[in-house]
């Protein structure tokens, strides 16, 4: 029996001094656009560990997961195929913000900034901003 399922991904909404840490994508899809640091969960890896790993690989930051923001599963969110992303609010606990791995750049954006965002990350960032305010984290 063949099992077909969506791919599992993670993203981190990292907040630093009221701003979000975003990476500029080095590769397609959405090459050159800004995105939350994240990626695919490896087989045998928890979503929590994958979120911390992807954040470190792409931003140089060690993060603490603050809260589960949500699960984003629109089948059209990724042009490569159906992906489901588990997204966490996070804060840095070490490291230095710098682009690494498949990120061309990494920088902080204030909530009022309007970078060109990949995937459904505009929706996720809006949700993250609202959640951070509710949690008194902004």
N, C-alpha and C positions, 0 to 999 in steps of 0.2 A: 504494500500500500504506500503510495507516494503522498507525503504531507506537504502542502503548500501553505506557507504562512507569510505574513508581512515580516520585514526585517526589523529588528529591535535596535533603536538608537537612544542616545542620551544627549542632553544639553544642560549647560550650567549658566544660570543667570547670576553672574558674579557681580556683587555690588561693592564698590569702593568709594567712600566719601560721597555717597549719593549719586554715583555714576555707574554705568554698566560697562564691564570689560567686554569688548567685542573683538573678533578677529576678521581680517580681510582674507577671503578665500583665495588660495593660490591655485586651486584646481576646479575644473568643472564638476558638477553643475554650479552655476552662479559664480564663476571665476571673477574676481575683482569686487564682489559685493561683500558687505559686512554681515557677520553671523555670530550667533552665540557659539562659544567653544563647545564642541561635542563631536560625536561620531558613533560608530557602530560598536555594539557590545560584543566582546569576544566570547566564544563558546566556553562555558565554565566560569564566567565572570559575573558578579552581581552588578546590577545597574548602579549601585552606589560606588563600587570600585571603578566601574567604567567611567562614571562622571568625573571622579577625582583624577583618573589616569588621563582622560582626554583633555581636561582643563590644564593639567601639568604639561602635557605634550604640546599643546597649542599656544599656551600663554606664559609658561614658566612659573605659574602660581600653584602653590599648594593651597587647597581649599578645604573649608569645613562646610558640610551640607547643613543648611539651616532648616529648610522645609521642602517637602514635595510640593512643587507648584502645580503640576498636572501632567496628564498624558494626552498627547496630541497625535491624532490618528487619521486625519483626512487622507484618504487614499491618493489624493492628488498633490500632497505637500512636497513630494520629491519626484522630479521627472525621471529618476532612475528606476522607480517602482514604489510599491506601497511600503512605507516605513511608519513605524510607531515610535514616537519619542517620549521618553520619560524625562521630565524637566525638573530640576531642583533650583531653589534659591540658595546661593552660597556666598561665603565671604572668604577673603584670603587669610591664610594663617602663616604664610611664608612665601619665599620666592620673590621674583621681580617680574613685573609685566613686560614681556617681550615676545615677539612673534617667533614661533618655532614649528617644527614638523610641517604640516601642510597649510600653515598660515603665512601669508605674505606680510602682514602687519598686525599689530595689536595695539589698541588704544581705548581710552575711556570716553564714553559719550554720556552727556547729561540727558535726562528724560525729554527735554525740549529740543534736543538735536534731532536731525532727520536724516540719518545715513541711509543709503540704498541697501535694504536688507534682503537676504536670501530666504528661501523656503517660506515658512509661515512665521518667521521670527518677529515681524511687527506685531502680530497677535500675541505671541508669547511675551514679548517685552512689555506690552500694555498690561497683560495679566500679572507679570512680575512686579510692575510698578504698583498696581493696586494691592497685591498681596503684601509687598514690602511696607506699604503705608499702614495696612491693617495690623501688621506685626510690629509696627513702630521700628522698622529697620531702615527707614529712609529719613 
